């Protein structure tokens, strides 16, 4: 049900292995999705609210009277929330605030020379649109992961959009609304997909103010809309289907590994579950565990499709060192380390959205209650990008302040460099300030 890729002995045989091309990966064509979202975004830009309502009826089967969720519906969702779920959400929020509170950078002033300073100020984005997906699952946890870092960053204004549901009266799922209520979010829109991102980017006269930044996960059409709208509005990342990689040796519990692979496969038929191991015995044991566990879970069809897809697999390697090279090439959204000396091995990881160390730190802990953020880079983008954090909502601005003496001291250097670049007016802008000194 899950394929194997055997890399053992190939390095010793002199092969030059390109791990990026050898690891399992789903073909996600964001460029193709652009053709679908381009007219959607253009329609919202030009026709505003009418376009959003028509697109929502077409894609979600919901006829909206108003795109904004009334406050009484948000309050009612919280009143009707299962007390056990409320307690869990409150604890998730508490832990996320602890972790994200320590991410807030302080302004720093550097004295370059006497009389010359550069201050780096961290200024929050003025307004953000936070996207919470619907579809195959309900994600109140994504409300927490989006809203908490934005609030810690002290964003001036934030709004949440989530797809309307036909079976909840055309509103986002009530658990999502309840999470918004717990976080004090009052501006919520029952809009999903590419039309939600276009609504945030362009705004709707008299209804929705445009935002400066859009964040949050979504399907390939949401990712395509982000790519299309980048520049009109800032984005966090183009998120694709979720993925987990587990680097394990013969000390790992095969039941734990199988359960963790299944947990991510539960998200989506395109979800990726990858085990990298130097133990064929573990690979066999995990394979034996997967099918009965998958068939026993609620979303068995979805799980089995994901595990059997080309994006999932078991990669056999010579040793943990080669395993590290493989997982660094894969750059997983979520990476578990289940080996001897797991903390030391985890410290050597270069590319991952988040790393989960040892047998008692499963990815699902990070999804909900570790305190870390679960909005993470996918599709190998962890090689160059970070997950959502307080920094996502802050801009570093350099403030330069030199006095007369400090500028005079470096004027010749500025002029020399300006002339070297054949931009003499740059140098003259400095020396003009001292023309009186030469008379």
Secondary structure as GFF3:
##gff-version 3
##sequence-region A 1 439
A	DSSP	beta_strand	4	6	.	.	.	ID=ss1
A	DSSP	alpha_helix	19	22	.	.	.	ID=ss2
A	DSSP	alpha_helix	30	47	.	.	.	ID=ss3
A	DSSP	alpha_helix	49	60	.	.	.	ID=ss4
A	DSSP	alpha_helix	71	79	.	.	.	ID=ss5
A	DSSP	alpha_helix	83	101	.	.	.	ID=ss6
A	DSSP	beta_strand	108	113	.	.	.	ID=ss7
A	DSSP	beta_strand	116	124	.	.	.	ID=ss8
A	DSSP	beta_strand	127	132	.	.	.	ID=ss9
A	DSSP	alpha_helix	140	152	.	.	.	ID=ss10
A	DSSP	beta_strand	157	162	.	.	.	ID=ss11
A	DSSP	three_ten_helix	166	168	.	.	.	ID=ss12
A	DSSP	alpha_helix	174	182	.	.	.	ID=ss13
A	DSSP	beta_strand	188	189	.	.	.	ID=ss14
A	DSSP	alpha_helix	193	202	.	.	.	ID=ss15
A	DSSP	beta_strand	213	215	.	.	.	ID=ss16
A	DSSP	alpha_helix	220	229	.	.	.	ID=ss17
A	DSSP	beta_strand	234	235	.	.	.	ID=ss18
A	DSSP	beta_strand	243	248	.	.	.	ID=ss19
A	DSSP	alpha_helix	254	265	.	.	.	ID=ss20
A	DSSP	beta_strand	272	277	.	.	.	ID=ss21
A	DSSP	alpha_helix	280	296	.	.	.	ID=ss22
A	DSSP	alpha_helix	300	308	.	.	.	ID=ss23
A	DSSP	beta_strand	313	316	.	.	.	ID=ss24
A	DSSP	alpha_helix	320	330	.	.	.	ID=ss25
A	DSSP	beta_strand	334	338	.	.	.	ID=ss26
A	DSSP	alpha_helix	342	347	.	.	.	ID=ss27
A	DSSP	beta_strand	354	357	.	.	.	ID=ss28
A	DSSP	alpha_helix	363	368	.	.	.	ID=ss29
A	DSSP	three_ten_helix	381	383	.	.	.	ID=ss30
A	DSSP	three_ten_helix	390	393	.	.	.	ID=ss31
A	DSSP	beta_strand	394	402	.	.	.	ID=ss32
A	DSSP	alpha_helix	404	420	.	.	.	ID=ss33
A	DSSP	alpha_helix	424	431	.	.	.	ID=ss34
A	DSSP	three_ten_helix	432	438	.	.	.	ID=ss35
###
